[in-house]
Amino acid sequence: MLLTVLRFNFGSPEGEPHAQGELIRAALELAQWGEARGITSVSVDEHHVTGHGWSCNPIMAAAMFLARTSRLIASVDCALGPLWNPVRLAEDISLVDNMSRGRLHTTVGLGYRTVEYDSLGVDFSQRGKLMDALIERMLSLWAGADTERGICAGTWTQPHPPLYIGGGARATARRAARFGLPLSLADHLPDIADHYRELCAAEGRRPLVIMPGAVNRGMIFLHDDPDRAWAELGNHILWEAVTYGGWSTESRSLMHLPGVRSLDEVRASGRYRFVTPDQLISEIRGSDQYGPIVMHPLVGGMPVEEAWKSVQLLTDTVLPALR
């Protein structure tokens, strides 16, 4: 089955509750409608103090999608581990794991914005130690520790809900191998993946790596006329690219464009793409390992009607042609 992902962060230039509420309602309807037509998963993330309504609680966001669907996988990419109380995160994940019968997949990462740590009163310089303590505590709770005190009553998925260690450094690989957890890389980093596999082999553990392909397919928005779409709708993509790119001077993921300023730069990067259904079909048919189709239908507060058109082109035109 071709993996199809709808990515949502609920962010928009307005950043006010009414705008965010409209985006959330549209996202839930798109996911519920899309599940019956071949959409396989949704992706949510976590950021704080953005001023733009960006999703701040990915476990809650994932739960909203899972409560409205029956087969869809919700992928948290990622939760900022050191900013969570480990007992609370373990319990929240357990609750959603039980409700959804194992359809929540959570990646925990360190994050990189000091302002997020400051806003929650967490020492940024201690984030590595905090992450280790969080993972150790969560795994202990899921294994049955503290059940006599009523903490973490159990999980649907055994031995514990799907948990991945996310990032892009050798320390990330060491952490994942040490705890016997899958590694989720933010970019195509084969050296880091190989380091993780070597560490797992030394420990007698089976490695599992989630890594984007060598070819960056970008986040796709389907449209019958890409040039017109860039002219009429490109400002929504530009806003997100500039906003997200301004949070770090280093490239952090497949969608991160540090220092980007113009629509031409965004378009040339290939990180965000307007393509026609025929172009996407041709790309997939011409590739041995295309990877997931990642769509970002409400990017930058995109008009809801345009988001629906894009997703419908995927479900009604692209996916039937590939079956």
C-alpha positions as CSV (number, residue, x, y, z in Angstrom):
1,M,0.0,0.0,0.0
2,L,1.3,3.5,-0.9
3,L,1.8,5.5,2.3
4,T,-0.2,8.8,2.1
5,V,0.3,11.4,4.8
6,L,-1.7,14.5,5.6
7,R,0.4,16.9,7.7
8,F,-1.3,19.4,10.0
9,N,0.1,22.0,12.3
10,F,-2.9,24.4,12.5
11,G,-0.7,27.5,12.1
12,S,-1.7,30.6,10.2
13,P,-0.5,34.3,10.0
14,E,-3.6,35.3,11.9
15,G,-2.8,33.0,14.8
16,E,-6.1,33.7,16.6
17,P,-8.6,31.2,18.0
18,H,-11.3,31.6,15.3
19,A,-8.7,30.9,12.5
20,Q,-7.2,28.0,14.4
21,G,-10.6,26.5,15.1
22,E,-11.5,26.6,11.4
23,L,-8.3,24.9,10.5
24,I,-8.7,22.2,13.1
25,R,-12.3,21.5,12.1
26,A,-11.2,21.3,8.4
27,A,-8.3,19.0,9.3
28,L,-10.5,16.5,11.2
29,E,-13.0,16.4,8.3
30,L,-10.3,15.9,5.7
31,A,-8.8,13.1,7.7
32,Q,-12.1,11.4,8.3
33,W,-13.2,11.7,4.7
34,G,-9.8,10.7,3.4
35,E,-9.5,7.6,5.4
36,A,-12.3,6.0,3.5
37,R,-10.6,6.9,0.2
38,G,-7.0,5.6,0.8
39,I,-5.3,8.1,3.1
40,T,-3.2,6.1,5.5
41,S,-1.9,8.5,8.1
42,V,-1.8,12.0,9.6
43,S,1.2,13.8,11.0
44,V,1.3,16.4,13.8
45,D,4.0,18.2,15.7
46,E,4.7,20.4,18.7
47,H,5.8,24.0,19.1
48,H,5.3,26.6,21.7
49,V,5.2,30.4,21.8
50,T,4.8,30.8,18.1
51,G,2.1,33.4,18.2
52,H,0.5,31.7,15.2
53,G,-1.7,28.9,16.6
54,W,0.9,26.2,15.9
55,S,0.0,22.9,17.5
56,C,1.3,22.8,21.1
57,N,0.0,19.4,22.2
58,P,0.6,16.7,19.6
59,I,-0.8,13.9,21.7
60,M,-4.1,15.7,22.1
61,A,-4.1,16.6,18.4
62,A,-3.4,13.0,17.4
63,A,-6.2,11.8,19.7
64,M,-8.7,14.1,18.0
65,F,-7.9,12.5,14.6
66,L,-7.9,9.0,16.0
67,A,-11.3,9.5,17.7
68,R,-12.8,10.4,14.4
69,T,-11.3,7.5,12.4
70,S,-11.0,3.7,12.7
71,R,-7.9,2.7,10.7
72,L,-5.8,5.9,10.2
73,I,-2.4,6.0,11.9
74,A,-1.5,9.2,13.8
75,S,2.2,10.0,13.8
76,V,3.6,12.5,16.3
77,D,6.6,14.1,14.6
78,C,7.7,14.9,17.2
79,A,6.9,15.6,20.9
80,L,9.5,17.7,22.6
81,G,10.4,15.1,25.2
82,P,12.3,17.2,27.8
83,L,9.3,19.6,28.0
84,W,7.0,16.9,29.3
85,N,6.5,15.3,32.7
86,P,7.4,11.6,32.0
87,V,4.5,10.2,34.0
88,R,2.1,12.5,32.2
89,L,3.4,11.8,28.8
90,A,3.4,8.0,29.4
91,E,-0.2,8.2,30.7
92,D,-1.4,10.4,27.9
93,I,0.1,8.1,25.3
94,S,-1.4,5.1,27.1
95,L,-4.8,6.6,27.1
96,V,-4.7,7.3,23.3
97,D,-3.1,3.9,22.6
98,N,-6.0,2.2,24.4
99,M,-8.7,4.3,22.7
100,S,-7.2,3.9,19.2
101,R,-6.1,0.3,19.6
102,G,-2.5,1.0,18.9
103,R,-2.8,3.6,16.1
104,L,-0.7,6.3,17.8
105,H,3.0,6.4,16.9
106,T,5.1,8.9,18.9
107,T,8.5,10.2,18.1
108,V,10.2,12.2,20.9
109,G,12.9,14.7,20.1
110,L,15.0,17.4,21.9
111,G,13.8,20.4,20.0
112,Y,16.1,23.3,19.3
113,R,14.3,26.6,20.3
114,T,15.5,27.9,23.7
115,V,12.4,30.1,23.9
116,E,10.2,27.0,24.2
117,Y,12.3,25.7,27.1
118,D,12.3,29.1,28.7
119,S,8.5,29.4,28.4
120,L,8.0,26.2,30.3
121,G,10.7,26.8,32.9
122,V,13.0,24.0,31.6
123,D,16.8,24.3,31.4
124,F,17.8,24.0,27.8
125,S,21.4,23.0,28.7
126,Q,20.1,19.9,30.5
127,R,17.9,18.6,27.6
128,G,19.9,15.5,26.9
129,K,19.8,14.3,30.6
130,L,16.1,15.2,30.7
131,M,15.4,13.2,27.6
132,D,17.3,10.1,29.0
133,A,15.3,10.4,32.3
134,L,12.0,10.8,30.4
135,I,12.5,7.7,28.3
136,E,13.8,5.5,31.1
137,R,10.8,6.5,33.3
138,M,8.2,6.0,30.5
139,L,9.5,2.5,29.7
140,S,9.5,1.6,33.3
141,L,5.9,2.8,33.8
142,W,4.8,0.9,30.7
143,A,6.5,-2.2,32.0
144,G,4.4,-2.1,35.1
145,A,6.2,0.1,37.6
146,D,4.0,2.1,40.0
147,T,0.8,0.2,39.1
148,E,0.1,-0.1,42.8
149,R,-0.3,3.6,42.9
150,G,-2.6,3.7,40.0
151,I,-0.1,5.2,37.6
152,C,-0.3,4.1,34.0
153,A,-2.9,1.3,34.1
154,G,-1.7,-0.5,31.0
155,T,-1.5,-0.2,27.2
156,W,-3.2,-1.8,24.3
157,T,0.1,-2.3,22.4
158,Q,2.6,-4.6,24.1
159,P,5.2,-4.3,25.4
160,H,4.5,-0.6,25.0
161,P,3.0,1.9,22.5
162,P,5.1,2.6,19.5
163,L,7.9,5.1,20.5
164,Y,10.7,6.4,18.4
165,I,13.8,8.5,19.1
166,G,13.9,11.4,16.7
167,G,16.8,13.7,15.6
168,G,19.8,13.8,13.4
169,A,22.9,13.5,15.5
170,R,25.1,10.6,16.6
171,A,23.9,11.2,20.1
172,T,20.4,10.5,18.8
173,A,21.5,7.1,17.4
174,R,23.3,6.3,20.7
175,R,20.2,7.1,22.7
176,A,17.9,5.0,20.5
177,A,20.3,2.0,20.6
178,R,20.8,2.3,24.3
179,F,17.1,2.1,25.0
180,G,16.3,-0.5,22.3
181,L,14.0,1.9,20.4
182,P,13.6,2.7,16.7
183,L,15.5,5.6,15.3
184,S,13.5,8.3,13.3
185,L,15.8,10.6,11.4
186,A,14.7,14.1,10.3
187,D,16.6,13.9,7.0
188,H,18.5,11.4,4.8
189,L,21.5,10.7,7.1
190,P,22.9,7.3,6.2
191,D,26.0,7.7,8.3
192,I,23.8,8.2,11.4
193,A,21.7,5.3,10.4
194,D,24.7,3.0,10.0
195,H,26.1,4.1,13.4
196,Y,22.8,3.2,15.0
197,R,22.8,-0.2,13.3
198,E,26.3,-0.9,14.5
199,L,25.4,0.0,18.1
200,C,22.3,-2.3,17.9
201,A,24.4,-5.1,16.6
202,A,26.9,-4.8,19.4
203,E,24.0,-5.0,21.9
204,G,22.4,-7.9,20.1
205,R,19.3,-5.8,19.3
206,R,17.4,-5.6,16.1
207,P,17.6,-2.1,14.5
208,L,14.7,-0.2,13.0
209,V,15.4,3.0,11.2
210,I,12.8,5.5,9.8
211,M,14.7,7.7,7.3
212,P,13.6,9.9,4.4
213,G,14.8,8.9,1.0
214,A,17.8,10.4,-0.8
215,V,15.5,12.3,-3.1
216,N,13.5,15.0,-1.3
217,R,10.0,14.8,-2.7
218,G,8.9,17.8,-0.6
219,M,5.4,18.5,0.7
220,I,2.9,18.2,-2.1
221,F,-0.1,20.4,-2.9
222,L,-2.1,19.1,-5.8
223,H,-3.5,21.6,-8.3
224,D,-4.5,21.5,-12.0
225,D,-2.4,24.6,-12.7
226,P,0.8,24.8,-10.6
227,D,2.0,28.2,-12.1
228,R,-1.4,29.8,-11.2
229,A,-1.3,28.1,-7.8
230,W,2.1,29.6,-7.0
231,A,0.8,33.1,-8.1
232,E,-2.5,32.9,-6.2
233,L,-1.8,30.6,-3.2
234,G,2.0,30.7,-2.8
235,N,1.8,33.4,-0.1
236,H,0.5,30.8,2.3
237,I,3.5,28.6,1.7
238,L,5.9,31.5,1.8
239,W,4.6,32.6,5.2
240,E,5.1,29.1,6.7
241,A,8.6,28.7,5.1
242,V,9.8,32.1,6.3
243,T,8.3,31.6,9.8
244,Y,9.6,28.1,10.3
245,G,12.9,28.9,8.6
246,G,13.4,31.8,11.0
247,W,13.5,29.5,14.1
248,S,17.0,28.2,13.4
249,T,20.1,29.0,11.3
250,E,20.6,25.3,10.6
251,S,18.6,22.9,8.4
252,R,16.6,20.8,10.9
253,S,14.4,18.7,8.7
254,L,13.1,18.1,5.1
255,M,10.8,21.2,5.5
256,H,13.2,23.5,7.2
257,L,14.6,26.4,5.0
258,P,16.7,28.6,7.2
259,G,17.0,32.2,6.0
260,V,14.5,31.8,3.2
261,R,12.8,35.1,2.2
262,S,11.3,35.0,-1.3
263,L,8.7,32.8,-3.1
264,D,11.3,32.0,-5.8
265,E,13.6,30.6,-3.1
266,V,10.9,28.5,-1.7
267,R,9.8,27.2,-5.1
268,A,13.4,26.4,-6.1
269,S,14.0,24.5,-2.9
270,G,11.6,21.7,-3.8
271,R,10.5,21.5,-0.1
272,Y,7.0,22.7,-0.9
273,R,5.6,21.8,-4.3
274,F,2.5,22.5,-6.4
275,V,2.1,19.6,-8.9
276,T,-0.6,18.3,-11.1
277,P,-2.1,14.8,-10.6
278,D,-0.6,13.6,-13.8
279,Q,2.9,14.9,-12.7
280,L,2.6,13.0,-9.4
281,I,1.4,9.8,-11.0
282,S,4.3,10.0,-13.5
283,E,6.8,10.5,-10.7
284,I,5.5,7.6,-8.7
285,R,5.4,5.2,-11.6
286,G,8.9,6.2,-12.6
287,S,10.4,5.5,-9.2
288,D,11.3,2.2,-7.6
289,Q,11.2,3.6,-4.1
290,Y,9.1,6.8,-4.2
291,G,8.5,6.9,-0.4
292,P,5.4,8.4,1.2
293,I,3.2,11.1,-0.5
294,V,3.3,13.9,2.1
295,M,0.6,16.5,1.6
296,H,0.2,19.7,3.6
297,P,-3.3,20.8,2.6
298,L,-3.8,23.6,5.1
299,V,-0.3,25.0,4.9
300,G,0.0,28.5,6.2
301,G,-3.7,28.9,6.7
302,M,-4.5,27.8,3.2
303,P,-8.2,28.5,2.3
304,V,-10.2,25.4,3.3
305,E,-11.8,25.0,-0.1
306,E,-8.4,24.9,-1.7
307,A,-7.3,22.2,0.8
308,W,-10.3,20.1,-0.1
309,K,-9.6,20.4,-3.8
310,S,-6.0,19.2,-3.3
311,V,-6.9,16.2,-1.2
312,Q,-9.8,15.2,-3.5
313,L,-7.3,15.3,-6.5
314,L,-5.2,12.8,-4.5
315,T,-8.1,10.4,-3.6
316,D,-10.2,10.7,-6.8
317,T,-7.5,10.9,-9.4
318,V,-4.0,9.9,-8.2
319,L,-4.7,6.9,-6.0
320,P,-7.2,5.2,-8.3
321,A,-4.6,5.5,-11.2
322,L,-2.0,3.8,-9.0
323,R,-4.1,0.8,-7.8
